[in-house]
Amino acid sequence: MPSQMRLVAILQTVLILPAMLFLTSVLVGTGDPPQYELAHVARRIVAWYSGRMWPLWLLLLLLPFVALVAGCATLLRSWQGDTETRPVAPRASLAAIPAPLATLVVGWATVTSVGILGVVVLHMLAN
């Protein structure tokens, strides 16, 4: 199970990186003054994404959705297989629950993919 958890953690991180790059570029490109080189690079990244239709659907919607499904399935299977932590978890504080690093990365990537999907879907609905 730990090697599978590590594999899912790496897979999720790779799946959400393109969307994280785009959203970070949007924030940097609009926030920094135009004379900085970082703002120019960020605007080039945003222009590349917006100039093509497939990155918008694939990199901003499909890949984070796959990361979300994989993370939820992995965490659910881990939760069902771990009989020692399950009864204690609802009552315990977060600091008292031991979690390996791979499980924390899977949880972080799952929550991040929900945030990415939320931002992208809300933006699409606003336009």
DSSP file (Angstrom, degrees, kcal/mol; ACC not computed):
  #  RESIDUE AA STRUCTURE BP1 BP2  ACC     N-H-->O    O-->H-N    N-H-->O    O-->H-N    TCO  KAPPA ALPHA  PHI   PSI    X-CA   Y-CA   Z-CA
    1    1 A M     >        0   0    0      0, 0.0     4,-2.5     0, 0.0     5,-0.2   0.000 360.0 360.0 360.0 -40.6    0.0    0.0    0.0
    2    2 A P  H  >  +     0   0    0      0, 0.0     4,-2.3     0, 0.0     5,-0.2   0.899 360.0  49.1 -62.1 -37.4    2.7    2.6    0.7
    3    3 A S  H  > S+     0   0    0      2,-0.2     4,-2.1     1,-0.2     5,-0.1   0.880 111.8  49.4 -69.3 -34.3    4.3    2.2   -2.7
    4    4 A Q  H  > S+     0   0    0      2,-0.2     4,-2.4     1,-0.2    -1,-0.2   0.890 109.9  51.5 -67.6 -38.8    0.8    2.6   -4.3
    5    5 A M  H  X S+     0   0    0     -4,-2.5     4,-2.3     2,-0.2    -2,-0.2   0.900 110.1  49.2 -64.4 -40.4    0.2    5.7   -2.2
    6    6 A R  H  X S+     0   0    0     -4,-2.3     4,-2.4     2,-0.2    -2,-0.2   0.911 110.4  50.8 -64.2 -41.4    3.6    7.1   -3.4
    7    7 A L  H  X S+     0   0    0     -4,-2.1     4,-2.6     1,-0.2    -2,-0.2   0.912 111.5  46.9 -63.0 -43.1    2.7    6.4   -7.0
    8    8 A V  H  X S+     0   0    0     -4,-2.4     4,-2.9     2,-0.2     5,-0.2   0.885 110.6  53.5 -66.6 -37.8   -0.7    8.1   -6.7
    9    9 A A  H  X S+     0   0    0     -4,-2.3     4,-2.0     2,-0.2    -2,-0.2   0.922 112.3  43.7 -62.2 -43.9    1.0   11.1   -4.9
   10   10 A I  H  X S+     0   0    0     -4,-2.4     4,-2.3     2,-0.2    -2,-0.2   0.923 114.5  50.2 -66.8 -43.9    3.5   11.5   -7.8
   11   11 A L  H  X S+     0   0    0     -4,-2.6     4,-2.3     1,-0.2    -2,-0.2   0.921 111.2  48.1 -60.9 -45.5    0.7   11.0  -10.4
   12   12 A Q  H  X S+     0   0    0     -4,-2.9     4,-2.0     2,-0.2    -1,-0.2   0.913 110.6  51.3 -63.0 -42.1   -1.5   13.6   -8.8
   13   13 A T  H  X S+     0   0    0     -4,-2.0     4,-1.1    -5,-0.2    -1,-0.2   0.915 111.7  47.0 -62.2 -42.4    1.2   16.1   -8.5
   14   14 A V  H  < S+     0   0    0     -4,-2.3    -1,-0.2     1,-0.2    -2,-0.2   0.876 111.1  53.2 -65.8 -36.8    2.1   15.7  -12.2
   15   15 A L  H  < S+     0   0    0     -4,-2.3     4,-0.4     1,-0.2    -2,-0.2   0.840 113.8  39.8 -69.7 -32.8   -1.5   16.0  -13.2
   16   16 A I  H  X S+     0   0    0     -4,-2.0     4,-2.4     1,-0.2    -1,-0.2   0.591  92.9  86.3 -94.6  -8.9   -2.2   19.2  -11.4
   17   17 A L  H  X S+     0   0    0     -4,-1.1     4,-2.6     1,-0.2     5,-0.2   0.903  86.5  51.9 -60.0 -43.3    1.1   21.0  -12.3
   18   18 A P  H  > S+     0   0    0      0, 0.0     4,-2.1     0, 0.0    -1,-0.2   0.913 113.2  44.9 -61.3 -39.4    0.0   22.4  -15.7
   19   19 A A  H  > S+     0   0    0     -4,-0.4     4,-2.7    40,-0.3     5,-0.2   0.886 112.7  51.0 -70.1 -37.2   -3.1   23.9  -14.1
   20   20 A M  H  X S+     0   0    0     -4,-2.4     4,-2.4     2,-0.2     5,-0.2   0.896 109.3  51.7 -65.0 -38.9   -1.1   25.3  -11.2
   21   21 A L  H  X S+     0   0    0     -4,-2.6     4,-2.2    -5,-0.2    -2,-0.2   0.922 112.1  46.2 -61.9 -44.6    1.4   26.8  -13.7
   22   22 A F  H  X S+     0   0    0     -4,-2.1     4,-2.4     2,-0.2    -2,-0.2   0.947 114.2  45.9 -65.1 -48.5   -1.4   28.5  -15.6
   23   23 A L  H  X S+     0   0    0     -4,-2.7     4,-2.0     1,-0.2    -1,-0.2   0.877 113.9  49.3 -65.3 -36.3   -3.2   29.9  -12.5
   24   24 A T  H  X S+     0   0    0     -4,-2.4     4,-2.7    -5,-0.2     5,-0.2   0.894 110.3  51.6 -66.4 -39.1    0.1   31.1  -11.0
   25   25 A S  H  X S+     0   0    0     -4,-2.2     4,-2.8    -5,-0.2    -2,-0.2   0.878 107.6  52.5 -65.2 -37.5    1.0   32.7  -14.3
   26   26 A V  H  X S+     0   0    0     -4,-2.4     4,-1.7     2,-0.2    -1,-0.2   0.936 112.8  44.4 -62.3 -45.4   -2.4   34.5  -14.4
   27   27 A L  H  X S+     0   0    0     -4,-2.0     4,-1.5     2,-0.2    -2,-0.2   0.914 117.5  43.7 -66.6 -42.8   -1.8   35.9  -10.9
   28   28 A V  H  X S+     0   0    0     -4,-2.7     4,-2.4     1,-0.2    -2,-0.2   0.901 112.8  52.4 -69.7 -40.5    1.8   36.9  -11.6
   29   29 A G  H  < S+     0   0    0     -4,-2.8    -1,-0.2    -5,-0.2    -2,-0.2   0.829 116.3  38.6 -67.2 -32.0    1.1   38.4  -15.0
   30   30 A T  H  < S+     0   0    0     -4,-1.7    -1,-0.2    -5,-0.2    -2,-0.2   0.712 119.9  46.1 -89.5 -20.8   -1.7   40.6  -13.6
   31   31 A G  H  < S+     0   0    0     -4,-1.5    -2,-0.2    -5,-0.2    -3,-0.2   0.857  97.5  72.3 -91.7 -37.3    0.0   41.5  -10.4
   32   32 A D  S  < S-     0   0    0     -4,-2.4     0, 0.0    -5,-0.2     0, 0.0  -0.490  90.4-102.8 -80.4 147.8    3.5   42.4  -11.4
   33   33 A P    >   -     0   0    0      0, 0.0     3,-1.7     0, 0.0     6,-0.3  -0.381  34.9-114.6 -62.9 149.0    4.3   45.7  -13.2
   34   34 A P  T 3  S+     0   0    0      0, 0.0     6,-0.1     0, 0.0    -2,-0.1   0.632 107.3  71.4 -65.9 -13.6    4.9   45.0  -16.9
   35   35 A Q  T 3  S+     0   0    0      4,-0.1     2,-0.3     5,-0.0    -3,-0.0   0.649  79.2  92.5 -79.5 -10.7    8.6   46.1  -16.8
   36   36 A Y  S <> S-     0   0    0     -3,-1.7     4,-1.3     1,-0.1     3,-0.4  -0.620  75.4-136.9 -84.1 141.6    9.6   42.9  -14.9
   37   37 A E  H  > S+     0   0    0     -2,-0.3     4,-2.4     1,-0.2     5,-0.2   0.833 102.6  61.2 -65.3 -33.2   10.7   39.9  -16.9
   38   38 A L  H  > S+     0   0    0      1,-0.2     4,-2.3     2,-0.2    -1,-0.2   0.869 102.2  52.0 -62.8 -36.2    8.7   37.5  -14.7
   39   39 A A  H  > S+     0   0    0     -3,-0.4     4,-2.2    -6,-0.3    -1,-0.2   0.879 108.9  50.6 -67.2 -36.9    5.5   39.3  -15.8
   40   40 A H  H  X S+     0   0    0     -4,-1.3     4,-2.0     2,-0.2    -2,-0.2   0.923 111.3  47.2 -66.0 -43.7    6.5   38.9  -19.4
   41   41 A V  H  X S+     0   0    0     -4,-2.4     4,-2.1     1,-0.2    -2,-0.2   0.912 112.0  50.9 -63.3 -41.9    7.1   35.2  -19.0
   42   42 A A  H  X S+     0   0    0     -4,-2.3     4,-2.2     1,-0.2    -1,-0.2   0.897 109.4  50.1 -63.2 -40.2    3.8   34.8  -17.2
   43   43 A R  H  X S+     0   0    0     -4,-2.2     4,-2.3     1,-0.2    -1,-0.2   0.846 108.3  53.2 -68.3 -32.6    1.9   36.6  -19.9
   44   44 A R  H  X S+     0   0    0     -4,-2.0     4,-2.2     2,-0.2    -2,-0.2   0.898 109.1  49.2 -66.7 -39.7    3.6   34.4  -22.5
   45   45 A I  H  X S+     0   0    0     -4,-2.1     4,-2.2     2,-0.2    -2,-0.2   0.928 112.5  47.2 -64.6 -44.6    2.4   31.3  -20.7
   46   46 A V  H  X S+     0   0    0     -4,-2.2     4,-2.7     1,-0.2    -2,-0.2   0.892 111.5  51.5 -64.2 -39.3   -1.1   32.6  -20.4
   47   47 A A  H  X S+     0   0    0     -4,-2.3     4,-1.5     2,-0.2    -1,-0.2   0.875 108.7  51.4 -65.7 -36.8   -1.1   33.5  -24.1
   48   48 A W  H  X S+     0   0    0     -4,-2.2     4,-0.5     2,-0.2    -2,-0.2   0.939 113.1  44.6 -65.2 -45.4    0.0   30.0  -25.0
   49   49 A Y  H >< S+     0   0    0     -4,-2.2     3,-1.0     1,-0.2     7,-0.3   0.933 117.1  44.4 -62.9 -45.9   -2.8   28.5  -23.0
   50   50 A S  H 3< S+     0   0    0     -4,-2.7    -1,-0.2     1,-0.2    -2,-0.2   0.692 103.8  65.1 -76.8 -17.1   -5.4   30.8  -24.3
   51   51 A G  H 3< S+     0   0    0     -4,-1.5     2,-0.4    -5,-0.2    -1,-0.2   0.621 103.2  51.0 -78.8 -12.4   -4.3   30.6  -27.9
   52   52 A R    <X  -     0   0    0     -3,-1.0     4,-0.5    -4,-0.5    -1,-0.0  -0.941  67.6-150.3-125.6 147.1   -5.2   26.9  -28.1
   53   53 A M  H  > S+     0   0    0     -2,-0.4     4,-1.4     1,-0.1     3,-0.3   0.841  89.3  63.1 -86.0 -33.7   -8.5   25.3  -27.2
   54   54 A W  H  > S+     0   0    0      1,-0.2     4,-2.9     2,-0.2     5,-0.5   0.850  97.6  55.6 -66.2 -34.0   -7.2   21.8  -26.1
   55   55 A P  H  >>S+     0   0    0      0, 0.0     5,-1.1     0, 0.0     4,-1.0   0.878 103.9  56.4 -64.9 -32.3   -5.1   23.1  -23.2
   56   56 A L  H  <5S+     0   0    0     -4,-0.5     4,-0.4    -3,-0.3     5,-0.2   0.932 117.9  31.4 -63.7 -43.5   -8.1   24.7  -21.7
   57   57 A W  H  X>S+     0   0    0     -4,-1.4     5,-2.5     3,-0.2     4,-0.9   0.925 129.4  35.6 -79.5 -45.8  -10.1   21.5  -21.6
   58   58 A L  I  <>S+     0   0    0     -4,-2.9     5,-2.5     3,-0.2    -2,-0.1   0.971 126.1  32.4 -75.1 -54.7   -7.3   19.0  -21.1
   59   59 A L  I  <5S+     0   0    0     -4,-1.0   -40,-0.3    -5,-0.5    -3,-0.2   0.767 127.9  36.1 -79.6 -26.0   -4.9   20.8  -18.8
   60   60 A L  I  4<S+     0   0    0     -5,-1.1    -1,-0.2    -4,-0.4    -3,-0.2   0.678 133.3  15.2-102.4 -19.1   -7.3   22.9  -16.8
   61   61 A L  I  X5S+     0   0    0     -4,-0.9     4,-1.6    -6,-0.2    -3,-0.2   0.748 123.9  42.6-117.9 -53.5  -10.4   20.6  -16.5
   62   62 A L  I  ><S+     0   0    0     -5,-2.5     4,-2.5     2,-0.2     5,-0.2   0.938 113.6  47.4 -70.0 -48.3   -9.6   16.9  -17.3
   63   63 A L  H  ><S+     0   0    0     -5,-2.5     4,-2.2     1,-0.2    -1,-0.2   0.918 114.1  45.8 -64.9 -44.3   -6.3   16.5  -15.6
   64   64 A P  H  > S+     0   0    0      0, 0.0     4,-2.2     0, 0.0    -1,-0.2   0.863 112.4  53.2 -64.9 -31.6   -7.3   18.0  -12.3
   65   65 A F  H  X S+     0   0    0     -4,-1.6     4,-2.5     2,-0.2    -2,-0.2   0.910 108.8  48.4 -67.1 -40.8  -10.5   16.0  -12.4
   66   66 A V  H  X S+     0   0    0     -4,-2.5     4,-2.6     2,-0.2     5,-0.2   0.901 111.6  50.6 -64.0 -40.2   -8.5   12.8  -12.9
   67   67 A A  H  X S+     0   0    0     -4,-2.2     4,-2.3    -5,-0.2    -2,-0.2   0.891 110.2  50.5 -63.6 -39.1   -6.3   13.8  -10.0
   68   68 A L  H  X S+     0   0    0     -4,-2.2     4,-2.5     2,-0.2    -2,-0.2   0.936 112.8  44.7 -63.8 -47.1   -9.4   14.5   -7.8
   69   69 A V  H  X S+     0   0    0     -4,-2.5     4,-2.5     2,-0.2     5,-0.2   0.920 114.9  48.4 -64.7 -44.3  -10.9   11.1   -8.6
   70   70 A A  H  X S+     0   0    0     -4,-2.6     4,-2.3     1,-0.2    -1,-0.2   0.900 113.5  47.5 -64.0 -40.3   -7.6    9.2   -8.1
   71   71 A G  H  X S+     0   0    0     -4,-2.3     4,-2.7    -5,-0.2     5,-0.2   0.914 112.5  47.8 -68.0 -43.1   -7.1   11.0   -4.8
   72   72 A C  H  X S+     0   0    0     -4,-2.5     4,-2.4     2,-0.2    -2,-0.2   0.919 114.1  47.3 -63.9 -42.8  -10.6   10.4   -3.5
   73   73 A A  H  X S+     0   0    0     -4,-2.5     4,-2.3    -5,-0.2    -2,-0.2   0.907 114.4  46.7 -65.4 -41.3  -10.4    6.7   -4.4
   74   74 A T  H  X S+     0   0    0     -4,-2.3     4,-2.5    -5,-0.2    -2,-0.2   0.923 114.3  46.1 -68.2 -44.0   -7.0    6.2   -2.9
   75   75 A L  H  X S+     0   0    0     -4,-2.7     4,-2.5     2,-0.2    -2,-0.2   0.885 113.0  50.5 -66.6 -37.4   -7.8    8.0    0.3
   76   76 A L  H  X S+     0   0    0     -4,-2.4     4,-2.5    -5,-0.2    -2,-0.2   0.921 112.6  45.9 -65.7 -43.1  -11.1    6.1    0.6
   77   77 A R  H  X S+     0   0    0     -4,-2.3     4,-1.9     2,-0.2    -2,-0.2   0.900 114.5  48.2 -66.5 -39.3   -9.3    2.8    0.1
   78   78 A S  H  X S+     0   0    0     -4,-2.5     4,-1.2     2,-0.2    -2,-0.2   0.898 112.0  50.1 -65.4 -39.6   -6.7    3.8    2.6
   79   79 A W  H  < S+     0   0    0     -4,-2.5    -2,-0.2     1,-0.2    -1,-0.2   0.897 112.5  46.3 -65.5 -42.0   -9.3    4.9    5.1
   80   80 A Q  H  < S+     0   0    0     -4,-2.5    -1,-0.2     1,-0.2    -2,-0.2   0.826 114.0  48.3 -71.9 -31.1  -11.2    1.6    4.7
   81   81 A G  H  < S+     0   0    0     -4,-1.9     2,-1.1    -5,-0.2    -1,-0.2   0.681  95.8  77.6 -82.8 -17.2   -8.1   -0.5    5.1
   82   82 A D     X  +     0   0    0     -4,-1.2     4,-1.4    -3,-0.2    -1,-0.1  -0.751  50.5 167.6 -97.5  92.3   -6.8    1.3    8.1
   83   83 A T  T  4 S+     0   0    0     -2,-1.1    -1,-0.2     1,-0.2    -2,-0.1   0.697  71.5  61.4 -78.5 -18.4   -8.8    0.0   11.0
   84   84 A E  T  4 S+     0   0    0      1,-0.1     4,-0.3    -3,-0.1    -1,-0.2   0.890 112.4  32.6 -75.6 -38.9   -6.5    1.5   13.6
   85   85 A T  T  > S+     0   0    0      1,-0.1     4,-2.1     2,-0.1     3,-0.4   0.778 101.7  78.3 -88.5 -28.4   -7.0    5.1   12.7
   86   86 A R  T  < S+     0   0    0     -4,-1.4    -1,-0.1     1,-0.2    -2,-0.1   0.879  95.4  41.7 -56.9 -50.1  -10.6    5.0   11.5
   87   87 A P  T  4 S+     0   0    0      0, 0.0     4,-0.3     0, 0.0    -1,-0.2   0.812 119.5  45.6 -70.1 -25.1  -12.5    5.0   14.8
   88   88 A V  T >> S+     0   0    0     -3,-0.4     4,-2.0    -4,-0.3     3,-1.0   0.785  93.8  78.8 -85.5 -28.3  -10.2    7.6   16.4
   89   89 A A  T 3< S+     0   0    0     -4,-2.1    -1,-0.2     1,-0.3    -3,-0.1   0.832  87.9  52.7 -59.0 -42.4  -10.0   10.1   13.5
   90   90 A P  T 34 S+     0   0    0      0, 0.0    -1,-0.3     0, 0.0    -2,-0.1   0.822 118.4  37.7 -65.4 -26.3  -13.4   11.9   14.0
   91   91 A R  T <4 S+     0   0    0     -3,-1.0    -2,-0.2    -4,-0.3    -3,-0.1   0.749 103.1  82.4 -93.4 -25.1  -12.6   12.6   17.6
   92   92 A A  S  < S-     0   0    0     -4,-2.0     2,-0.1     1,-0.1     5,-0.0  -0.377  80.7-112.0 -83.1 156.6   -8.9   13.4   17.4
   93   93 A S    >>  -     0   0    0      1,-0.1     3,-0.8    -2,-0.1     4,-0.5  -0.398  34.1-106.4 -77.0 165.5   -7.3   16.6   16.5
   94   94 A L  G >4 S+     0   0    0      1,-0.2     3,-0.8     2,-0.2    -1,-0.1   0.821 118.2  58.0 -64.7 -30.8   -5.4   16.8   13.2
   95   95 A A  G 34 S+     0   0    0      1,-0.2    -1,-0.2     3,-0.0    -3,-0.0   0.766 101.4  56.1 -71.7 -23.8   -2.0   16.8   15.0
   96   96 A A  G <4 S+     0   0    0     -3,-0.8    -1,-0.2    -7,-0.1    -2,-0.2   0.598  86.8  90.2 -84.6 -10.8   -2.7   13.5   16.8
   97   97 A I  S << S-     0   0    0     -3,-0.8     2,-0.3    -4,-0.5   -12,-0.0  -0.771  73.7-140.4 -90.3 116.3   -3.4   11.6   13.5
   98   98 A P        +     0   0    0      0, 0.0    -2,-0.1     0, 0.0    -3,-0.0  -0.589  28.1 173.0 -75.6 134.5   -0.2   10.0   12.2
   99   99 A A        -     0   0    0     -2,-0.3    -2,-0.0     4,-0.0     5,-0.0  -0.986  28.4-125.8-142.8 129.4    0.0   10.2    8.4
  100  100 A P     >  -     0   0    0      0, 0.0     4,-1.9     0, 0.0     3,-0.3  -0.266  33.7-106.0 -67.9 163.9    2.9    9.3    6.2
  101  101 A L  H  > S+     0   0    0      1,-0.2     4,-2.4     2,-0.2     5,-0.2   0.875 118.1  56.1 -61.0 -40.1    4.2   11.9    3.7
  102  102 A A  H  > S+     0   0    0      1,-0.2     4,-2.3     2,-0.2    -1,-0.2   0.886 107.0  50.2 -62.2 -38.4    2.6   10.2    0.7
  103  103 A T  H  > S+     0   0    0     -3,-0.3     4,-2.3     2,-0.2    -1,-0.2   0.891 110.4  50.0 -66.5 -39.2   -0.8   10.3    2.3
  104  104 A L  H  X S+     0   0    0     -4,-1.9     4,-2.7     2,-0.2    -2,-0.2   0.895 110.8  49.2 -65.3 -39.4   -0.4   14.0    3.1
  105  105 A V  H  X S+     0   0    0     -4,-2.4     4,-2.9     2,-0.2     5,-0.2   0.903 110.6  50.5 -66.4 -40.8    0.7   14.7   -0.5
  106  106 A V  H  X S+     0   0    0     -4,-2.3     4,-2.1     2,-0.2    -2,-0.2   0.920 112.9  46.5 -62.5 -43.1   -2.4   12.8   -1.8
  107  107 A G  H  X S+     0   0    0     -4,-2.3     4,-2.4     2,-0.2    -2,-0.2   0.915 113.5  48.4 -64.2 -43.1   -4.6   14.8    0.5
  108  108 A W  H  X S+     0   0    0     -4,-2.7     4,-2.7     1,-0.2    -2,-0.2   0.930 112.8  47.7 -62.5 -45.2   -3.0   18.1   -0.6
  109  109 A A  H  X S+     0   0    0     -4,-2.9     4,-2.3     2,-0.2    -1,-0.2   0.853 111.0  51.8 -66.7 -33.8   -3.2   17.3   -4.3
  110  110 A T  H  X S+     0   0    0     -4,-2.1     4,-1.7    -5,-0.2    -1,-0.2   0.934 113.0  43.6 -67.1 -45.6   -6.9   16.3   -3.9
  111  111 A V  H  X S+     0   0    0     -4,-2.4     4,-2.0     1,-0.2    -2,-0.2   0.892 114.0  51.6 -66.6 -38.9   -7.8   19.5   -2.1
  112  112 A T  H  X S+     0   0    0     -4,-2.7     4,-2.7     1,-0.2    -2,-0.2   0.890 107.5  52.1 -64.6 -39.5   -5.7   21.5   -4.6
  113  113 A S  H  X S+     0   0    0     -4,-2.3     4,-2.6     2,-0.2    -1,-0.2   0.864 107.6  52.5 -67.1 -33.7   -7.5   19.8   -7.6
  114  114 A V  H  X S+     0   0    0     -4,-1.7     4,-2.4     2,-0.2    -1,-0.2   0.924 111.3  47.4 -63.5 -43.2  -10.9   20.8   -6.0
  115  115 A G  H  X S+     0   0    0     -4,-2.0     4,-2.5     2,-0.2    -2,-0.2   0.913 112.3  48.8 -63.8 -43.0   -9.7   24.4   -5.8
  116  116 A I  H  X S+     0   0    0     -4,-2.7     4,-2.6     2,-0.2     5,-0.2   0.942 112.9  47.1 -62.0 -47.9   -8.4   24.4   -9.4
  117  117 A L  H  X S+     0   0    0     -4,-2.6     4,-2.8     1,-0.2     5,-0.3   0.892 111.5  52.3 -62.1 -38.7  -11.6   22.9  -10.7
  118  118 A G  H  X S+     0   0    0     -4,-2.4     4,-2.4    -5,-0.2     5,-0.2   0.931 111.7  45.0 -62.7 -45.6  -13.6   25.4   -8.7
  119  119 A V  H  X S+     0   0    0     -4,-2.5     4,-2.1     2,-0.2    -2,-0.2   0.927 116.5  45.7 -64.1 -45.3  -11.7   28.4  -10.0
  120  120 A V  H  X S+     0   0    0     -4,-2.6     4,-2.4     2,-0.2    -2,-0.2   0.929 115.0  46.1 -66.8 -45.4  -11.8   27.2  -13.6
  121  121 A V  H  X S+     0   0    0     -4,-2.8     4,-2.4    -5,-0.2     5,-0.2   0.916 113.1  49.5 -65.8 -42.1  -15.5   26.2  -13.6
  122  122 A L  H  X S+     0   0    0     -4,-2.4     4,-1.7    -5,-0.3    -1,-0.2   0.891 111.9  49.3 -63.3 -37.9  -16.5   29.5  -11.9
  123  123 A H  H  X S+     0   0    0     -4,-2.1     4,-1.2    -5,-0.2    -2,-0.2   0.908 111.2  49.1 -66.4 -40.9  -14.5   31.4  -14.5
  124  124 A M  H  < S+     0   0    0     -4,-2.4    -2,-0.2     1,-0.2    -1,-0.2   0.884 111.7  49.1 -66.5 -37.1  -16.1   29.5  -17.3
  125  125 A L  H  < S+     0   0    0     -4,-2.4    -1,-0.2     1,-0.2    -2,-0.2   0.824 107.3  55.8 -69.8 -30.8  -19.6   30.2  -15.8
  126  126 A A  H  <        0   0    0     -4,-1.7    -1,-0.2     1,-0.2    -2,-0.2   0.779 360.0 360.0 -73.0 -25.6  -18.8   33.9  -15.5
  127  127 A N     <        0   0    0     -4,-1.2    -1,-0.2    -3,-0.2    -2,-0.2   0.435 360.0 360.0 -96.4 360.0  -18.0   34.2  -19.2
